[in-house]
């Protein structure tokens, strides 16, 4: 693959321009996609199940009735039975590890009494009903079912609703099995912008939810933007990306394998970048990419990604590599060096850090335990992985007696008058006067 992945150097005069072209991403939704998604969302809001059925026939090639929108228990049980014992063990092992990690993220309600006599606190409570979108386009993603549903369950969400396009061939049984293992309550065979709209507004068959999580194509992401505010959403997901930092100690085969793993996702807009202070390492990784890619069934997809969004970048020092990685703020950041622990504290912006030559990103994709729903497109500068905290809400609690109100009343009334809100001040004064 030497002809389709470039080697760049930060000392090149035009490095900034070339590297910016690699990092530039396609818009999540073009005006055409955005307009289509808006029309679909509005049609489902107005016409409910009828619109869902029409769009499912048109886009997925599946004819449904309202009674067939929901996947029955018998179909789910049959999917579980159809999987091999090894496949079920893998799903259950991943589910246990994901749950164990996310249980450590639980937050507790708290309260205290201050010196004026106010009782103050914060109540943590789970959302009541969450919708999970599971894609059905380029591939089938039982791991996404586990990663999205299990933190919600750990948080205490009462009801989990899954939507996923089945397609004419039906579901991959692994998706339904993962749903059963994760404890999904209801599953509907709908996808696209229409499924997002159904979750947001509800129909005669599909219940409305409080929040929608899960990845999807450009139409799904556009629909999530259109319904935000009616419901909450997790984030606008973009294509997968990895930055690998390597030095002379890094086995070239490790680095190449990890770049290929991210490049095979299939959208064509993934990003795979190596940062190394050694030209020799960059050249060795390029040869390893060529060798390893020959045996991969998605070689053509991978080649397209590496040509558009791939680069092996020679930096001046490891510190420059770390600073460049912080500027990129990648979804996955791999420190494939024997002294990885030294550099972890210097990483400010990354969705997930994989520290050490054996810490490959696919560990986190499937079964290490941390969530694989990560910020993309540079949003790791301000965003976090999906977690239990995404499925709870925080409510302030304020309690006061007459003594506490009397102590704070001068401050409250002064601030209210500064803002011109006399009724606010009066609501405090009336309590000082015993209701008179």
C-alpha positions as CSV (number, residue, x, y, z in Angstrom):
1,X,0.0,0.0,0.0
2,X,3.0,2.4,-0.3
3,X,1.3,4.3,-3.1
4,X,-1.8,5.3,-1.2
5,X,-0.6,6.5,2.2
6,X,1.6,9.5,2.4
7,X,4.6,10.2,4.6
8,X,4.6,13.8,5.8
9,X,7.0,15.7,8.0
10,X,6.3,18.6,10.3
11,X,9.4,20.3,9.1
12,X,8.0,20.5,5.5
13,X,7.1,24.1,4.5
14,X,3.5,23.1,3.4
15,X,2.9,20.6,6.3
16,X,0.1,22.7,7.9
17,X,-1.8,22.9,4.6
18,X,-1.4,19.2,3.8
19,X,-2.3,18.1,7.3
20,X,-5.4,20.3,7.4
21,X,-6.6,18.6,4.2
22,X,-6.4,15.2,5.9
23,X,-8.2,16.4,9.0
24,X,-11.0,18.2,7.1
25,X,-14.2,16.2,7.4
26,X,-17.3,16.0,5.2
27,X,-20.2,17.8,6.7
28,X,-22.4,15.6,8.9
29,X,-25.4,16.6,6.8
30,X,-25.5,18.4,3.5
31,X,-28.4,20.9,3.0
32,X,-30.0,18.2,0.8
33,X,-29.8,15.5,3.6
34,X,-30.8,18.1,6.2
35,X,-33.9,19.1,4.2
36,X,-34.9,15.4,3.6
37,X,-34.5,14.6,7.3
38,X,-36.6,17.6,8.3
39,X,-39.4,16.5,6.0
40,X,-39.3,12.9,7.2
41,X,-39.4,14.0,10.9
42,X,-42.4,16.3,10.2
43,X,-44.2,13.5,8.3
44,X,-43.8,11.1,11.2
45,X,-44.9,13.8,13.7
46,X,-48.1,14.4,11.7
47,X,-48.9,10.9,10.4
48,X,-47.4,8.6,13.0
49,X,-47.4,4.8,12.1
50,X,-48.6,5.4,8.6
51,X,-45.5,7.5,7.8
52,X,-43.3,4.9,9.5
53,X,-44.7,2.1,7.3
54,X,-44.5,4.2,4.1
55,X,-40.8,5.2,4.7
56,X,-39.8,1.7,5.8
57,X,-41.2,0.3,2.5
58,X,-39.6,3.0,0.5
59,X,-36.1,3.1,2.1
60,X,-35.6,-0.4,3.5
61,X,-37.7,-2.5,1.1
62,X,-39.8,-4.0,3.9
63,X,-43.6,-4.0,4.0
64,X,-45.0,-3.7,7.6
65,X,-48.2,-3.3,9.4
66,X,-48.6,-1.5,12.7
67,X,-48.8,-5.0,14.4
68,X,-45.5,-6.0,12.8
69,X,-43.5,-2.9,13.7
70,X,-42.5,-4.4,17.1
71,X,-40.2,-7.4,17.2
72,X,-41.8,-10.3,19.1
73,X,-40.4,-12.2,22.0
74,X,-40.3,-15.4,20.0
75,X,-38.1,-13.9,17.3
76,X,-35.7,-12.6,20.0
77,X,-35.5,-16.0,21.7
78,X,-34.9,-17.7,18.3
79,X,-32.0,-15.3,17.6
80,X,-30.4,-16.2,20.9
81,X,-30.8,-19.9,20.3
82,X,-29.3,-19.6,16.8
83,X,-26.0,-18.3,18.0
84,X,-23.1,-20.6,18.8
85,X,-22.1,-21.0,22.5
86,X,-18.8,-19.2,21.7
87,X,-20.7,-16.2,20.3
88,X,-23.0,-16.0,23.3
89,X,-20.1,-16.3,25.7
90,X,-18.3,-13.4,24.0
91,X,-21.4,-11.2,24.2
92,X,-22.0,-12.1,27.8
93,X,-18.4,-11.6,28.8
94,X,-18.4,-8.2,27.1
95,X,-21.6,-7.3,28.8
96,X,-20.2,-8.2,32.3
97,X,-17.1,-6.1,31.7
98,X,-19.0,-3.1,30.4
99,X,-21.3,-3.2,33.4
100,X,-18.5,-3.6,35.9
101,X,-16.7,-0.5,34.5
102,X,-19.8,1.6,34.3
103,X,-20.9,0.8,37.8
104,X,-18.0,2.8,39.0
105,X,-19.5,5.9,37.3
106,X,-22.6,5.9,39.5
107,X,-23.3,9.2,41.2
108,X,-25.1,9.7,44.5
109,X,-27.5,12.3,45.7
110,X,-26.1,14.6,48.4
111,X,-27.2,17.4,50.8
112,X,-25.9,19.5,53.6
113,X,-27.0,22.2,56.1
114,X,-25.2,25.5,55.9
115,X,-24.4,28.0,58.6
116,X,-27.5,30.1,57.9
117,X,-29.8,27.1,58.3
118,X,-30.5,26.3,54.6
119,X,-30.7,22.6,53.7
120,X,-29.2,22.3,50.2
121,X,-28.6,19.4,48.0
122,X,-28.7,17.7,44.7
123,X,-30.9,14.7,43.7
124,X,-29.6,12.3,41.1
125,X,-32.4,10.4,39.3
126,X,-32.4,8.3,36.2
127,X,-34.3,9.1,33.0
128,X,-37.5,7.1,32.7
129,X,-37.4,6.0,29.1
130,X,-34.5,6.0,26.6
131,X,-34.4,5.1,22.9
132,X,-31.4,3.3,21.4
133,X,-30.7,3.6,17.7
134,X,-28.8,0.7,16.2
135,X,-27.6,1.0,12.6
136,X,-28.2,-1.6,10.0
137,X,-26.4,-0.3,6.9
138,X,-22.7,-1.1,6.4
139,X,-22.7,-3.7,9.1
140,X,-24.3,-5.1,12.1
141,X,-23.3,-3.9,15.5
142,X,-24.1,-6.0,18.6
143,X,-21.3,-4.2,20.4
144,X,-23.2,-0.9,20.0
145,X,-26.2,-2.4,21.6
146,X,-24.2,-3.3,24.7
147,X,-22.3,-0.1,24.9
148,X,-25.4,2.1,24.7
149,X,-27.8,0.0,26.7
150,X,-25.7,-1.2,29.6
151,X,-24.8,2.2,31.0
152,X,-28.5,3.2,30.9
153,X,-29.4,0.1,32.8
154,X,-26.6,0.7,35.4
155,X,-28.0,4.3,35.8
156,X,-31.4,2.9,36.6
157,X,-33.3,3.8,33.4
158,X,-36.7,2.1,33.8
159,X,-37.5,1.4,30.1
160,X,-35.2,0.9,27.1
161,X,-36.6,1.0,23.6
162,X,-34.5,-0.1,20.6
163,X,-35.0,0.8,17.0
164,X,-33.1,-0.7,14.1
165,X,-33.8,-1.3,10.4
166,X,-34.2,-5.0,9.7
167,X,-33.9,-4.9,5.9
168,X,-35.4,-7.5,3.6
169,X,-33.1,-10.3,5.0
170,X,-34.2,-9.6,8.6
171,X,-31.9,-9.0,11.6
172,X,-28.5,-10.4,12.3
173,X,-29.3,-12.6,15.2
174,X,-26.3,-11.3,17.2
175,X,-28.0,-7.9,17.4
176,X,-31.2,-9.3,18.9
177,X,-29.1,-11.6,21.2
178,X,-27.2,-8.5,22.4
179,X,-30.5,-6.7,23.0
180,X,-31.7,-9.7,25.1
181,X,-28.5,-9.8,27.1
182,X,-28.6,-6.0,27.7
183,X,-32.2,-6.2,28.8
184,X,-33.9,-4.1,26.1
185,X,-37.7,-3.8,26.8
186,X,-39.0,-3.2,23.3
187,X,-37.5,-3.5,19.8
188,X,-39.0,-1.9,16.7
189,X,-37.9,-2.8,13.1
190,X,-37.6,0.7,11.9
191,X,-34.6,2.9,11.1
192,X,-33.4,6.1,9.5
193,X,-34.7,9.6,10.3
194,X,-38.2,8.2,10.6
195,X,-37.2,6.0,13.6
196,X,-35.6,9.0,15.3
197,X,-38.8,11.0,14.8
198,X,-40.9,8.1,16.2
199,X,-38.8,8.0,19.4
200,X,-39.0,11.8,19.8
201,X,-42.8,12.3,19.2
202,X,-44.2,8.8,19.7
203,X,-46.8,7.1,17.5
204,X,-49.7,4.9,18.2
205,X,-47.3,2.0,18.4
206,X,-43.9,3.4,19.3
207,X,-43.6,5.2,22.7
208,X,-42.0,8.6,23.0
209,X,-38.7,8.6,24.9
210,X,-36.7,11.2,27.0
211,X,-33.4,10.7,25.3
212,X,-32.1,9.1,22.0
213,X,-28.6,7.5,21.9
214,X,-26.7,5.6,19.3
215,X,-24.9,6.0,16.0
216,X,-26.3,6.3,12.5
217,X,-25.8,7.7,9.0
218,X,-26.1,11.3,8.0
219,X,-29.9,11.2,7.9
220,X,-30.1,9.8,11.4
221,X,-27.7,12.5,12.7
222,X,-29.6,15.2,11.0
223,X,-32.9,13.9,12.5
224,X,-31.3,13.9,15.9
225,X,-30.4,17.6,15.5
226,X,-34.0,18.4,14.5
227,X,-35.6,16.7,17.5
228,X,-33.1,18.0,20.1
229,X,-35.1,20.0,22.6
230,X,-38.1,17.8,22.2
231,X,-35.8,15.0,23.6
232,X,-32.2,14.9,24.6
233,X,-29.6,13.3,22.4
234,X,-26.2,11.8,23.2
235,X,-24.0,13.5,20.5
236,X,-23.7,14.0,16.8
237,X,-21.5,11.0,15.9
238,X,-18.9,11.3,13.1
239,X,-16.6,8.8,11.3
240,X,-14.1,6.8,13.3
241,X,-10.6,8.1,13.8
242,X,-7.3,7.0,15.4
243,X,-4.0,8.7,16.1
244,X,-1.1,6.4,16.8
245,X,2.0,7.7,18.5
246,X,5.0,5.4,17.9
247,X,8.7,5.5,18.6
248,X,11.6,3.3,17.9
249,X,10.4,0.7,20.4
250,X,7.0,0.2,18.6
251,X,6.6,-2.9,16.6
252,X,5.6,-1.6,13.1
253,X,3.2,-4.5,12.7
254,X,1.3,-3.3,15.8
255,X,0.9,0.3,14.5
256,X,-0.1,-0.8,11.0
257,X,-2.7,-3.2,12.3
258,X,-4.3,-0.5,14.4
259,X,-4.4,2.0,11.5
260,X,-6.0,-0.7,9.3
261,X,-8.6,-1.5,12.0
262,X,-10.0,2.0,12.0
263,X,-9.8,2.4,8.3
264,X,-12.0,-0.6,7.6
265,X,-15.2,0.9,9.2
266,X,-16.7,1.6,5.8
267,X,-17.9,5.2,5.5
268,X,-14.8,6.3,3.6
269,X,-14.3,9.3,5.8
270,X,-12.4,7.7,8.7
271,X,-9.1,9.2,9.7
272,X,-5.9,7.2,10.5
273,X,-2.7,9.0,11.4
274,X,0.6,7.9,12.7
275,X,2.9,10.3,14.6
276,X,6.5,9.3,15.1
277,X,9.9,11.0,15.5
278,X,11.5,8.4,13.3
279,X,11.4,8.3,9.5
280,X,12.6,4.7,9.7
281,X,9.5,3.8,11.8
282,X,7.2,5.5,9.3
283,X,8.7,3.6,6.4
284,X,8.5,0.3,8.3
285,X,4.8,0.9,9.2
286,X,4.1,1.7,5.5
287,X,5.6,-1.6,4.5
288,X,3.6,-3.4,7.2
289,X,0.4,-1.7,6.0
290,X,1.0,-3.1,2.5
291,X,1.7,-6.6,3.8
292,X,-1.2,-6.8,6.2
293,X,-3.8,-5.2,3.9
294,X,-3.4,-7.9,1.2
295,X,-5.3,-10.4,3.3
296,X,-8.2,-8.1,4.3
297,X,-11.6,-8.5,2.6
298,X,-12.2,-4.7,2.8
299,X,-8.9,-3.8,1.2
300,X,-10.6,-1.4,-1.3
301,X,-12.5,0.5,1.4
302,X,-9.3,0.7,3.5
303,X,-7.3,2.0,0.5
304,X,-9.8,4.7,-0.1
305,X,-9.6,5.9,3.5
306,X,-5.8,5.9,3.7
307,X,-5.6,7.8,0.5
308,X,-8.0,10.5,1.7
309,X,-7.5,10.6,5.4
310,X,-4.4,8.6,6.1
311,X,-0.8,9.9,6.9
312,X,2.4,8.8,8.5
313,X,3.8,12.0,10.1
314,X,7.4,12.4,11.1
315,X,7.7,14.8,14.0
316,X,10.7,16.4,15.5
317,X,10.3,15.0,19.0
318,X,7.8,12.9,21.0
319,X,6.7,16.1,22.8
320,X,5.7,17.5,19.4
321,X,3.8,14.3,18.6
322,X,1.8,14.7,21.9
323,X,1.1,18.4,21.2
324,X,-0.1,17.6,17.6
325,X,-2.3,14.9,19.0
326,X,-3.8,17.4,21.5
327,X,-4.6,19.7,18.6
328,X,-6.3,16.9,16.7
329,X,-8.3,15.7,19.8
330,X,-8.9,12.3,18.2
331,X,-11.6,9.7,19.1
332,X,-8.9,7.0,19.8
333,X,-5.3,7.9,20.8
334,X,-2.8,5.1,21.0
335,X,0.5,5.5,22.8
336,X,2.3,2.4,21.5
337,X,5.5,3.0,23.4
338,X,7.1,1.2,26.3
339,X,7.1,4.5,28.3
340,X,3.4,5.3,27.6
341,X,2.7,6.0,31.2
342,X,5.1,8.9,31.1
343,X,3.0,10.6,28.3
344,X,-0.5,9.9,29.5
345,X,-0.7,13.0,31.8
346,X,0.3,15.2,28.8
347,X,-2.7,14.1,26.7
348,X,-5.4,16.8,27.2
349,X,-7.7,16.0,24.4
350,X,-8.8,12.4,23.4
351,X,-11.9,10.3,23.6
352,X,-10.0,7.3,24.9
353,X,-6.3,6.8,25.5
354,X,-4.7,3.4,24.9
355,X,-1.5,3.2,26.8
356,X,1.2,0.8,25.9
357,X,2.1,-1.3,22.8
358,X,-0.5,-4.0,23.6
359,X,-3.4,-1.6,24.2
360,X,-5.0,-1.7,20.8
361,X,-8.2,0.4,20.2
362,X,-10.3,-2.7,19.4
363,X,-9.9,-3.7,23.0
364,X,-12.0,-0.7,23.9
365,X,-14.3,-1.3,20.9
366,X,-15.6,-4.5,22.3
367,X,-14.8,-5.8,25.7
368,X,-12.2,-3.9,27.8
369,X,-15.1,-2.2,29.6
370,X,-15.0,1.6,28.9
371,X,-17.5,2.8,26.4
372,X,-16.8,2.8,22.7
373,X,-19.2,5.7,22.1
374,X,-16.6,8.5,22.0
375,X,-16.4,12.1,20.8
376,X,-15.2,12.5,17.2
377,X,-14.2,15.3,14.8
378,X,-12.2,17.2,17.4
379,X,-15.0,17.4,20.0
380,X,-12.9,15.5,22.5
381,X,-11.7,19.1,23.4
382,X,-15.0,19.5,25.3
383,X,-16.9,16.2,25.2
384,X,-16.7,12.9,26.9
385,X,-17.4,9.2,26.3
386,X,-20.9,7.9,26.8
387,X,-21.5,6.9,30.4
388,X,-23.9,6.4,33.2
389,X,-23.9,10.2,33.8
390,X,-25.6,10.6,30.4
391,X,-28.7,8.7,31.6
392,X,-29.3,10.6,34.8
393,X,-30.5,14.1,35.6
394,X,-29.6,16.4,38.5
395,X,-32.2,18.3,40.5
396,X,-31.3,21.0,43.0
397,X,-33.1,20.8,46.4
398,X,-33.4,23.9,48.6
399,X,-35.0,23.9,52.0
400,X,-35.2,26.9,54.4
401,X,-36.9,27.9,57.6
402,X,-37.8,31.4,58.8
403,X,-34.4,31.9,60.5
404,X,-32.5,31.0,57.2
405,X,-34.7,33.3,55.1
406,X,-34.3,36.2,57.6
407,X,-30.5,35.8,57.4
408,X,-30.3,35.9,53.6
409,X,-33.2,38.3,52.9
410,X,-31.2,41.5,52.6
411,X,-29.0,39.9,49.9
412,X,-32.0,38.4,48.0
413,X,-34.0,41.6,48.0
414,X,-31.1,43.8,47.0
415,X,-30.3,41.6,44.0
416,X,-34.0,41.4,43.0
417,X,-34.2,45.2,43.1
418,X,-31.0,45.6,41.1
419,X,-32.7,43.5,38.4
420,X,-36.0,45.4,38.6
421,X,-38.0,42.4,39.9
422,X,-40.1,43.8,42.7
423,X,-42.3,40.8,43.0
424,X,-39.3,38.6,43.6
425,X,-38.3,40.8,46.5
426,X,-41.8,40.8,47.8
427,X,-42.0,37.0,47.8
428,X,-39.1,37.1,50.4
429,X,-40.4,40.0,52.4
430,X,-43.9,38.5,52.9
431,X,-42.2,35.6,54.7
432,X,-40.5,37.9,57.1
433,X,-43.8,39.5,57.9
434,X,-45.5,36.2,58.7
435,X,-47.7,36.3,55.5
436,X,-49.1,39.8,56.1
